[in-house]
Amino acid sequence: MASRKGEPMKYRKWNPKTKMQILLEGLEGKIPLAELCNKYQIRQNLYYYWLKEFQTKGYKVFESEKQTKKEQKLIEEVKKLKRIIAELSIELKKTELELNEGDEQ
């Protein structure tokens, strides 16, 4: 279903896995880029844009997502503080309700 000459290609949102598949297929070089782009109905400039993104950000795949001990400690501390705030908020609300009930009597 290639678009005819002069007709704009339909806008589609490509998921990351499909983009990677198309890029790898293009990098294999088994078929000409123009043919690859026709196959997926994309423009060559879009392919080159994806390729540039891959070249500049591809290293992130190999970055470790492990948190440092300091980060883990801070995350636990934030969770603890949020729990304390929640408990204090509940106590404050109870106190306000009790005071309001006392005013009504």
Helices and strands as residue ranges (DSSP letters): H 16-28, H 33-40, H 44-57, G 58-62, H 69-104
